[in-house]
Amino acid sequence: MCLGVPGRVVELREVDGLKMGRVDFGGVCRLVCLEHVDAAVGDHVLVHVGFALTKLAPEEASELSELLEQVAAELDPDGPPDPGDALS
């Protein structure tokens, strides 16, 4: 099974002749290959293993993000551990 994750393009750049961009995934930014998608800063894209597969409408990106959050909550209802707990 493959999973595409929605993100928003926040910066464009060229790396070794490839169109790349920094994509924000809810506060976590990663460098993504944009070679196969005509994306601009502010566009939402669906990303799989570091490659943008398609552009998404903002509403689609928001809906998909909410669904992924629901799935994550069902898999781990307690959420991720609080890093501060290790200090107590």
DOTI-664041 format. One record per residue: chain; x, y, z of N, C-alpha, C in turn; residue number from 1. Coordinates in Angstrom, 3 decimals, m for minus. Layout:
+--------+----------+----------+----------+----------+----------+----------+----------+----------+----------+-----+
| chaine |      n.x |      n.y |      n.z |     ca.x |     ca.y |     ca.z |      c.x |      c.y |      c.z | num |
+--------+----------+----------+----------+----------+----------+----------+----------+----------+----------+-----+
|      A |        X |        Y |        Z |        X |        Y |        Z |        X |        Y |        Z | NUM |
...
+--------+----------+----------+----------+----------+----------+----------+----------+----------+----------+-----+
***
This chain:
+--------+----------+----------+----------+----------+----------+----------+----------+----------+----------+-----+
| chaine |      n.x |      n.y |      n.z |     ca.x |     ca.y |     ca.z |      c.x |      c.y |      c.z | num |
+--------+----------+----------+----------+----------+----------+----------+----------+----------+----------+-----+
|      A |    0.844 |   m1.171 |    0.000 |    0.000 |    0.000 |    0.000 |    0.892 |    1.236 |    0.000 |   1 |
|      A |    0.516 |    2.224 |   m0.785 |    1.256 |    3.483 |   m0.845 |    0.457 |    4.572 |   m0.148 |   2 |
|      A |    1.166 |    5.529 |    0.412 |    0.508 |    6.622 |    1.103 |    1.070 |    7.939 |    0.605 |   3 |
|      A |    0.223 |    8.800 |    0.091 |    0.611 |   10.143 |   m0.296 |    0.202 |   11.105 |    0.803 |   4 |
|      A |    1.044 |   12.067 |    1.089 |    0.796 |   13.009 |    2.174 |    0.684 |   14.412 |    1.588 |   5 |
|      A |   m0.356 |   15.158 |    1.971 |   m0.510 |   16.508 |    1.442 |    0.418 |   17.494 |    2.143 |   6 |
|      A |    0.913 |   18.453 |    1.388 |    1.754 |   19.508 |    1.951 |    1.642 |   20.760 |    1.101 |   7 |
|      A |    2.160 |   21.871 |    1.640 |    2.094 |   23.163 |    0.944 |    3.493 |   23.610 |    0.584 |   8 |
|      A |    3.692 |   23.978 |   m0.676 |    4.992 |   24.436 |   m1.154 |    5.286 |   25.814 |   m0.549 |   9 |
|      A |    6.437 |   25.935 |    0.130 |    6.796 |   27.209 |    0.754 |    8.019 |   27.858 |    0.106 |  10 |
|      A |    8.735 |   27.093 |   m0.726 |    9.927 |   27.653 |   m1.375 |   10.273 |   26.789 |   m2.586 |  11 |
|      A |   10.710 |   27.442 |   m3.659 |   11.180 |   26.730 |   m4.843 |   12.674 |   26.907 |   m4.975 |  12 |
|      A |   13.346 |   25.887 |   m5.506 |   14.781 |   25.975 |   m5.767 |   15.157 |   24.914 |   m6.788 |  13 |
|      A |   16.354 |   25.052 |   m7.325 |   16.878 |   24.052 |   m8.246 |   18.046 |   23.356 |   m7.561 |  14 |
|      A |   18.055 |   22.031 |   m7.618 |   19.126 |   21.238 |   m7.023 |   19.615 |   20.266 |   m8.091 |  15 |
|      A |   20.866 |   20.395 |   m8.477 |   21.455 |   19.528 |   m9.500 |   20.596 |   19.463 |  m10.760 |  16 |
|      A |   20.038 |   20.602 |  m11.155 |   19.240 |   20.676 |  m12.374 |   17.804 |   20.216 |  m12.234 |  17 |
|      A |   17.380 |   19.856 |  m11.021 |   16.010 |   19.407 |  m10.787 |   15.207 |   20.481 |  m10.069 |  18 |
|      A |   13.931 |   20.612 |  m10.449 |   13.030 |   21.525 |   m9.754 |   12.649 |   20.902 |   m8.417 |  19 |
|      A |   13.027 |   21.566 |   m7.348 |   12.765 |   21.076 |   m5.995 |   12.029 |   22.160 |   m5.220 |  20 |
|      A |   11.503 |   21.802 |   m4.082 |   10.841 |   22.780 |   m3.237 |   10.804 |   22.316 |   m1.799 |  21 |
|      A |   10.765 |   23.303 |   m0.898 |   10.516 |   22.985 |    0.508 |    9.011 |   22.903 |    0.653 |  22 |
|      A |    8.543 |   21.796 |    1.213 |    7.108 |   21.575 |    1.387 |    6.822 |   21.426 |    2.875 |  23 |
|      A |    5.800 |   22.159 |    3.325 |    5.401 |   22.157 |    4.732 |    4.302 |   21.120 |    4.939 |  24 |
|      A |    4.582 |   20.167 |    5.821 |    3.621 |   19.128 |    6.189 |    3.157 |   19.400 |    7.617 |  25 |
|      A |    2.352 |   20.417 |    7.811 |    1.831 |   20.716 |    9.142 |    2.894 |   21.115 |   10.139 |  26 |
|      A |    3.873 |   21.888 |    9.699 |    4.929 |   22.359 |   10.591 |    6.270 |   21.676 |   10.393 |  27 |
|      A |    6.290 |   20.589 |    9.663 |    7.540 |   19.888 |    9.340 |    7.816 |   20.115 |    7.858 |  28 |
|      A |    8.962 |   20.704 |    7.541 |    9.308 |   20.990 |    6.148 |   10.334 |   19.988 |    5.637 |  29 |
|      A |   10.126 |   19.560 |    4.401 |   11.040 |   18.625 |    3.748 |   11.276 |   19.088 |    2.315 |  30 |
|      A |   12.442 |   18.723 |    1.781 |   12.763 |   19.008 |    0.397 |   12.107 |   17.931 |   m0.470 |  31 |
|      A |   11.355 |   18.373 |   m1.495 |   10.567 |   17.475 |   m2.329 |   10.864 |   17.759 |   m3.793 |  32 |
|      A |   10.924 |   16.720 |   m4.605 |   11.102 |   16.870 |   m6.045 |    9.773 |   17.316 |   m6.664 |  33 |
|      A |    9.818 |   18.428 |   m7.396 |    8.626 |   18.979 |   m8.044 |    8.707 |   18.867 |   m9.567 |  34 |
|      A |    9.625 |   18.057 |  m10.063 |    9.872 |   17.940 |  m11.504 |    8.633 |   17.563 |  m12.293 |  35 |
|      A |    7.751 |   16.771 |  m11.728 |    6.609 |   16.235 |  m12.479 |    5.308 |   16.986 |  m12.212 |  36 |
|      A |    5.387 |   18.096 |  m11.479 |    4.201 |   18.860 |  m11.126 |    4.488 |   20.339 |  m11.363 |  37 |
|      A |    3.555 |   21.033 |  m11.976 |    3.705 |   22.467 |  m12.206 |    3.217 |   23.201 |  m10.950 |  38 |
|      A |    4.058 |   23.240 |   m9.925 |    3.671 |   23.816 |   m8.634 |    4.402 |   25.122 |   m8.389 |  39 |
|      A |    3.723 |   26.019 |   m7.701 |    4.290 |   27.305 |   m7.313 |    4.199 |   27.434 |   m5.800 |  40 |
|      A |    4.896 |   28.420 |   m5.255 |    4.818 |   28.683 |   m3.816 |    3.352 |   28.932 |   m3.451 |  41 |
|      A |    2.910 |   28.269 |   m2.406 |    1.529 |   28.390 |   m1.949 |    0.631 |   27.259 |   m2.418 |  42 |
|      A |    1.061 |   26.522 |   m3.463 |    0.266 |   25.397 |   m3.949 |    0.345 |   24.222 |   m2.983 |  43 |
|      A |   m0.698 |   23.425 |   m2.985 |   m0.728 |   22.185 |   m2.203 |   m0.428 |   21.030 |   m3.147 |  44 |
|      A |    0.393 |   20.098 |   m2.689 |    0.778 |   18.944 |   m3.500 |    0.627 |   17.667 |   m2.680 |  45 |
|      A |    0.445 |   16.557 |   m3.391 |    0.401 |   15.245 |   m2.767 |    1.770 |   14.621 |   m2.975 |  46 |
|      A |    2.438 |   14.227 |   m1.874 |    3.828 |   13.766 |   m1.931 |    3.916 |   12.303 |   m1.507 |  47 |
|      A |    4.690 |   11.549 |   m2.272 |    4.975 |   10.153 |   m1.942 |    6.469 |    9.934 |   m2.118 |  48 |
|      A |    7.127 |    9.443 |   m1.101 |    8.565 |    9.172 |   m1.053 |    9.407 |   10.286 |   m1.664 |  49 |
|      A |    9.075 |   11.529 |   m1.326 |    9.899 |   12.660 |   m1.738 |    9.576 |   13.240 |   m3.098 |  50 |
|      A |    8.551 |   12.732 |   m3.772 |    8.151 |   13.228 |   m5.080 |    6.721 |   13.752 |   m5.027 |  51 |
|      A |    6.503 |   14.964 |   m5.519 |    5.150 |   15.485 |   m5.638 |    4.479 |   14.770 |   m6.802 |  52 |
|      A |    3.326 |   14.179 |   m6.558 |    2.618 |   13.415 |   m7.583 |    1.600 |   14.257 |   m8.335 |  53 |
|      A |    0.958 |   15.181 |   m7.626 |   m0.082 |   16.005 |   m8.231 |   m0.344 |   17.220 |   m7.359 |  54 |
|      A |   m0.944 |   18.240 |   m7.954 |   m1.396 |   19.393 |   m7.170 |   m2.770 |   19.080 |   m6.608 |  55 |
|      A |   m3.050 |   19.658 |   m5.450 |   m4.349 |   19.495 |   m4.802 |   m4.992 |   20.862 |   m4.606 |  56 |
|      A |   m6.305 |   20.892 |   m4.665 |   m7.021 |   22.102 |   m4.265 |   m6.854 |   22.240 |   m2.752 |  57 |
|      A |   m6.819 |   23.467 |   m2.245 |   m6.655 |   23.651 |   m0.788 |   m7.672 |   22.860 |    0.036 |  58 |
|      A |   m8.907 |   22.775 |   m0.465 |   m9.942 |   22.037 |    0.265 |   m9.614 |   20.541 |    0.322 |  59 |
|      A |   m9.108 |   20.004 |   m0.802 |   m8.724 |   18.595 |   m0.839 |   m7.583 |   18.320 |    0.137 |  60 |
|      A |   m6.595 |   19.212 |    0.148 |   m5.449 |   19.040 |    1.037 |   m5.897 |   19.065 |    2.502 |  61 |
|      A |   m6.788 |   19.984 |    2.834 |   m7.284 |   20.092 |    4.210 |   m8.067 |   18.848 |    4.606 |  62 |
|      A |   m8.936 |   18.382 |    3.716 |   m9.740 |   17.195 |    4.007 |   m8.857 |   15.963 |    4.170 |  63 |
|      A |   m7.877 |   15.811 |    3.308 |   m6.972 |   14.665 |    3.396 |   m6.140 |   14.716 |    4.675 |  64 |
|      A |   m5.673 |   15.901 |    5.056 |   m4.911 |   16.050 |    6.302 |   m5.749 |   15.649 |    7.505 |  65 |
|      A |   m7.014 |   16.073 |    7.513 |   m7.908 |   15.717 |    8.619 |   m8.118 |   14.205 |    8.686 |  66 |
|      A |   m8.294 |   13.571 |    7.530 |   m8.477 |   12.113 |    7.510 |   m7.241 |   11.390 |    8.029 |  67 |
|      A |   m6.059 |   11.852 |    7.630 |   m4.822 |   11.232 |    8.109 |   m4.665 |   11.403 |    9.618 |  68 |
|      A |   m5.067 |   12.558 |   10.153 |   m5.011 |   12.784 |   11.598 |   m5.963 |   11.835 |   12.325 |  69 |
|      A |   m7.150 |   11.610 |   11.752 |   m8.111 |   10.682 |   12.361 |   m7.554 |    9.263 |   12.389 |  70 |
|      A |   m6.940 |    8.843 |   11.290 |   m6.349 |    7.503 |   11.234 |   m5.233 |    7.382 |   12.272 |  71 |
|      A |   m4.386 |    8.396 |   12.366 |   m3.290 |    8.370 |   13.338 |   m3.842 |    8.292 |   14.759 |  72 |
|      A |   m4.913 |    9.022 |   15.043 |   m5.511 |    9.000 |   16.385 |   m6.094 |    7.629 |   16.700 |  73 |
|      A |   m6.661 |    6.970 |   15.702 |   m7.214 |    5.629 |   15.928 |   m6.108 |    4.604 |   16.157 |  74 |
|      A |   m4.991 |    4.764 |   15.472 |   m3.875 |    3.836 |   15.641 |   m3.180 |    4.018 |   16.978 |  75 |
|      A |   m3.126 |    5.260 |   17.469 |   m2.460 |    5.568 |   18.740 |   m3.293 |    6.597 |   19.489 |  76 |
|      A |   m4.357 |    6.154 |   20.184 |   m5.273 |    7.085 |   20.836 |   m4.628 |    7.968 |   21.901 |  77 |
|      A |   m3.487 |    7.531 |   22.450 |   m2.814 |    8.347 |   23.462 |   m1.913 |    9.396 |   22.830 |  78 |
|      A |   m1.718 |    9.308 |   21.532 |   m0.845 |   10.266 |   20.847 |    0.612 |    9.961 |   21.098 |  79 |
|      A |    1.484 |   10.737 |   20.468 |    2.914 |   10.515 |   20.668 |    3.316 |   10.873 |   22.090 |  80 |
|      A |    4.376 |   10.258 |   22.602 |    4.818 |   10.573 |   23.963 |    5.286 |   12.023 |   24.055 |  81 |
|      A |    5.080 |   12.618 |   25.188 |    5.538 |   13.983 |   25.437 |    7.021 |   13.938 |   25.778 |  82 |
|      A |    7.886 |   14.633 |   24.992 |    9.318 |   14.592 |   25.262 |    9.662 |   15.068 |   26.674 |  83 |
|      A |    8.829 |   15.907 |   27.248 |    9.085 |   16.407 |   28.599 |    8.921 |   15.342 |   29.670 |  84 |
|      A |    8.171 |   14.263 |   29.370 |    7.957 |   13.189 |   30.337 |    9.273 |   12.509 |   30.718 |  85 |
|      A |   10.214 |   12.446 |   29.797 |   11.506 |   11.797 |   30.063 |   12.312 |   12.568 |   31.085 |  86 |
|      A |   12.010 |   13.855 |   31.236 |   12.754 |   14.687 |   32.177 |   12.207 |   14.626 |   33.592 |  87 |
|      A |   10.998 |   14.074 |   33.754 |   10.367 |   14.029 |   35.077 |   10.959 |   12.940 |   35.937 |  88 |
+--------+----------+----------+----------+----------+----------+----------+----------+----------+----------+-----+
***
